């Protein structure tokens, strides 16, 4: 089954340089992410982390995506995997990010303190 998490990130002019939100726990593979700029500042950066389920999480997150913002983008996050024979002589395959109850944490950093409004969608599937 496919599911979608929605993170609406709104910052007022000059009041917040970074804004973030933490989603619900999920199981399965992250299929794709989509950033949709609504209004205001189009610059800055976005970071998506996958957090362990523990309530006392203090920076144990796995970076799923970290990049500069453009008005709209779609990504299919993947992580490097070792070669099929188990050697570590270069990456020739990429593997999906898979969760077993982790939560996603999304953080947007504005480029100049201007007002901004955007929505990040994350689609997942538990049929992996």
C-alpha positions, 0 to 999 in steps of 0.5 A: 500500500502507498501512503503520502506524508505532507509537510507544510512549511511556513515562515514569517518575514524575519522571524524564523530562519529555520522551520521544521516538522516531524511526521508520523512513523511509517513502514516501507520504502521511501518512493519519492519526494516532491517540493512545491513552492507556494509563495515567498522566498524560493531560496534556502535549503531543505533536509529530510532525516529518518529518525529512530522510533525512540522518544529520546532521539538526540541526533541519530537521524539518517540523512535521506535528502539534503539540498538547496531549494528550487521552486519545485522539484521531485526526487527519488532518494537512494543511498549508495550500496556496496557492490553485489559481490560485497566488495567496497571498490566503488558503488555501482548500485543504489538502494532505497531508504527503508523504514520499520517504524521510523519518523521523517523530520523535515527542516527548511532553512531560509536563505535570507529571513524572507517569508516563505511557504511551501509543501513537501510531499513524501510518498512511501510504500510498504510492499517492499 
